Amino acid sequence: MGAKGKIALGVVVSVVVIGAVSANAGDDGDSGSGGKAKDSAASAERESGTKSDTGSGTEADAGTKKDAKADKAEKVAFQGDGDFEVGTDVKPDTYRTTGNTGGLCYWERAKDASGEMDSILANDNVSGTSYVTIPAGDKLFKSSGCKDWEAVDAKATGTPTAPVKGDGGMHRVGVDIAPGTYRSTGNTDDLCYWERTKDASHSMESILANNNVSGTGVVTVAAGDAYFKTTGCKDWKKTG
């Protein structure tokens, strides 16, 4: 069994969502008799109050959306495109990028900025999620076509659910995926690749076990594993 390695450059894809705001105009009141005028005035006051309340709600919703955007911005450690000098642009730590599709996200850890093959310490094309630990000894981290990277909380906990996406990338054991035995069926041409690792360095030494699968794949993810990586596979169902 050998580790799966590939080198490619990704393509940046961006999406912009534009919202629209609509306003309703009120009808003119009936000025016929005095009674009708009073009713019309009272109705206008009620409508005015309703519109005012609606306006306040809209402002509150806008505030909530702004807060959500601010929270997301605070989590972003660095963008998904660029060359980042370790210690200057990005501090040594473990980072995560999520929501990548089609293997268009490419990242690379390098020992220098020469751009030569020999400078590459680790790299990967990503579909779904990737975790990467950037140690202090690295000089450069490259990211192309990836979603923004956020720092990982080492003490984070989660409620893992099954099944596990077969092309979901890396899953943190105990947070994204529960320990146990998983089964993936219907894979063809060895396109399904899975990997159990003890850390997120992506070095050969970090791999505990790996395989390319045709047909049915069965793997037991141990509680002591750090991550489970899966690409090109059918979804994994927990069987034990």
N, C-alpha and C positions, 0 to 999 in steps of 0.2 A: 504493500500500500504506500502510495506516495502523496505528498501534500500537493494541493492544487494551486498552481501559481499562474498569474497572468498579468501582463502589463499593457495598459491602454490609456488613452486620454478620454475623458468624458465630455459631454456636451451640456452646456448650461440651459436649463429650461426655467422660465419664470412665468408666473401667473398673476395677473392683476384683476382684482374684483372691484367693480365700481357700483356703489349703491345709489338709489334714487329716493328723493323725498317728495311726497305728495301732500297737497293742502286742499281742504274743502271750503268753498265759499258758502256763506249762509244766505237764506232767502229773505227778501224784504218783508217786514211785518205788515199786517192788515190794519189800515187806519180808518176803518168804517165808523163804528159806534164807539162810545167811551169804554163800554165793557170790553169790546174786542181789542181796543187799544191797550187796556190794562193787561188783558190776557197775553197780548202780543209782547208787551214789555217784560212780563214775568217769564214768558217762554224764552225771550232773548237773553235774559239774565241766566236762566238755567243752561241754555246752550253755551253762553259765554263761559260759565263755570266749568262745563264739561270740556270745552276746548282748552281752557287754562290747565285743567287737571291733566289732559292728554299731553299738553306741552311739557308739563313738569315730568311726566313719565318718560317722554322721549328724551329729555335732558338727562334723566337718571340712567336710562338705558345707554345713552351715549357715554356717560361717565363710566359705566360698568365695562363697556367695550374698550374704553381708553385704558382702564385699569388692567384689563386682560392683556392688552398689547404691551403695556408697561412691564407686567410680570414676565411675559414671554421674552421681552428685550433684555431683562435682567438676567435671564437664564442663559442667553447666548454668550458663549465665551469668545468665539471668533467665527467669521463667515465661512461659507462652504467653498469659496473660490479664492485662491491666492497661495503665495509662498510665505511661510511664517517662520521667523527665526526663533528658535527655542531659547527662552530666557529673556527675550526682548519683546517679541510680538505675542508669544504664547508661553505660559509657564508650564513646567513639567507637571503632568497630572493625567488622569484618565478622562477621556471625552467620548461623547456619543452623538451620532447623527442618525436621524430617523426619517422615514417617509420617502426614501430614494427608490426609483423604479428603473427597470431595464438595464441595470448594471452600468448606468451612465455616471455614477459617482465613483471617482478614483482618488485614492489618497496614498501618500508615500512618506515613510520615515527615512531620513537621509543623514549620513555622517558628515556631509559637507554640501556646498552649493555648486559643485562642479557640473552637475547634471549628467554625469557618467553613470553607467550601469553599476559599476563597482561601489558607487556611493550609496546605493539603495540598501537599507537595513531591513525593510519590510514594506509591502504594498498590497493593495487589493482593489478590485472592482466591486461595488456594493449594490445589492438590491435589498431594499428594506432598511435594516438597522445595522450599524457597525459601532463597535466599541474599540478604542485605541488608547493604549497607555504610552505617553510620550515621556521617556526618561530624561534626566538632566544631561546625560551624555550625548543626546541627539543634537544636531546643529540646525536641521531644517525639517519642517513638516509641510508637505504640499497637499493641497486639496483642490479638486476640479470637478465641477458639476454636482457637488454634494449639497444637501440641505445644511443649514447652519449647525455648528458644533456646540454642545453644551457640556459643562463640567458634570461629572458623575459623583453623586453623593455615595461615599463608600458605605455609609450606614443605612442606605435606602432599603426599604422593604416593599413587598408587593403581594398581590393576590393572583398568582399565576392561573391562567385558564387554559383549557384544552379545547380543540386541537391547536397544534402549533403550526403556523404558516410554513409551508415547505420551502418557500422562496423568501423567507422573512429575514434572512441574514443572521446576525448574532443575537442570542437570547441569554440574558444573565440568569444563572441558576439561582433559584430562590426568590427572584424578583419577577422575571419575565416568563420563566418556565420552572415547573416543579420537578424535583428529582423523581425518577421512575423509568419504566420501560415504555418506549414509544415504537410505533409501527407505521411505515409509509408504504403504500401499495400503488402499483400501476406506473412505476418509473421505467423509462426506456433509454437505451443507448448509453448507459452510464452517465447520464446528464445530472443525476442526483448526487450531490456531494454533501457529506456531513462530517463534523469535526467536534471532538470534545477537547477543551483546552483548560490549562491551569491558570492562565492569565490572559491579558489583552495585548501582549507585546507583538503577537503574530510572528514570533520567531519559530524556527523548527523545534526548538527545545520546549516550547509551550504546548505543543500538541501531545495529548494523552492517547488519542486514537482517532482514526479517520478512515473514510472509505468512499468509493464511487459505487453507486447502486443501480442495477437494472432489476426490474421486477419489484420485489418486496424487500424493504430494509427494516431491520429491527435493531434498536440500540438502547442501552440502559444508561441514562444520565445519572451519575452519582451525586450525592449531596456534597461531596468534596470538590466537584468540578466547579470551575469559575464561569465558563460559558459553553454554550452549545451553538454551533454554527451550522446552518443548513441553506443550501442554494440549489435551485433547479429541481427540487423534490416535490412530490405531492405532499399534502398536509400530513403531519404526524399526529396520530391518535394515541393517547395514553392507554396502555393495556395492563399496567401493573405498577 
